[in-house]
Amino acid sequence: MTRAVIPGISVSMRHDTRPSCDDLTVKRAALNDYGSLEPLIRGIRDHRPLDLNAEIWREAHPELEFTAWQAAARQCLLDGLHYNPGVLDLRPEVLARETRDGFILETVAFNTTAWIRVEGAFLIPTGVDLPVPGLVVFHAWGGPMLFGRDRIVNSGRDHPALQQHRDTVYDGRYLAEVFARAGYAVIVIDAFHFGSRAPRGLNGIPAVVDPFDLSPGDYQALDSLVREQIYLGVRQLAWAGTTWMGVNYWDDSRCVDFLLSRPEVDPDRIGCTGLSGGGWRTNFLAALDARIKASVSVGWMTTGDHQQLYNVAGAVGTFCLLPGVWDRLDIPDLAVMAAPGASLIVSAAEDRLFPPEGQLEAARQIAAGYSWAGYPDHMRFLHPPKPHCYDTDLQEQAMVWFGTHLQG
């Protein structure tokens, strides 16, 4: 059997059998389960075919090549988003422009659908030859929900909630600015339900509010009210016939369109990166948009079965809910789908959101998938002894990865 290698991990190219949920174990105590209904859930998961998991599909179709699986897996994922706004005119515009140390910051606006227009931050590096590689950089899910792109781009204002979040997960740095100063053109928007796109005017949330003006106590109270609307948002989107990830994926793909509309950006050198929910969005964009040539996903990789044993309530958020997908695909398949795009997966060993067993098994599957695709050197897995973060060390690791695959 052909084997791929990640340092410290033995990885085989395929399973002969798939273990049931009852055969899996995690060393950490489960953070949550479903009580008396837990056996029912595991029975449902054991019954699912997972027929589009890369290893299972390859075993069932030895006569077919990687690209056949990739096409089928991508179609399943696209169908599972239940959202396709079609082609449109971005109508991009620059609302403001200022020169900062190492880059120019533009406040921009553009359409992502015929019914959604977003504002974003576009960072253009200075002191370099243009055009340069472009990056879509995502903010995290966890953290202050009334702030989105302000978490990773300095808006010129600050708030204690932002400071605490930035210090905890980014070593006090504005992530998007780190990449801009390193020579990348960067686009950042607020995810749906975050920052300027958080709901307002319902259930005690004011119709107009500037979170920067709130005291820490008032901010926390309002942030809690916004969080309480998350599953109302899921239901509303379901009623509209779509999914949370569907809206966010297409918004994120339009960010690539925006980068390609700018003469400062080299259209053949586009990447994306983010932490946590931003890592999840990174996985989706790299999986489905072939224009992404390199990605760095931080703090969101596991297998579905290990995650269910350990922590669904604390890690599987609204963006993960895709009926008709997870009975056929597994989370590592998102990364495998990105091949030949260069994929750096960072899954920290001390991240309490995910079980190490799921992290390592996901890495094994991804390495096997990239070997099958014929690009084993385009995948790397890091398992550092860190908590849930995208700190200075990991930012430097990402810089090396992008330097190899976008700057080289």
URMOBEL-V109483 format. One line per field, one symbol per residue. psi: psi as a letter, one per 30 degrees, with the letter a starting at -180 (. if undefined). Layout:
psi: ???
This chain:
psi: kkklkkkfkkklflkelklleffklkekkkflagbffeeeeeeeeffkfhfgkeeeeeefiffllefeeeeeeeeeeeeffhkjfalljehklkelkkkljflkkkklklkflfgkklllkkkjklglkllllkkjkkllekajfgkcffegkjffllkeeeeeeeeefghgljeeeeeefggkkkkklklkglbfgkklglhfklekkjfffkleeeeeeeeeeeefgefeeeeeeeefgalefeeeeeeeefeeeeeffkffkjfgikalllkcfeeeeeeeeeefjffjfkljkkhikaleeeeefejeeffjaeffjikgeffelleffeeeffkgkkjkkjjkfgjffkkeeeeeeeeeeeeeeeeefghffgkkkkililajliaeeeeeeeeeeeeefef.
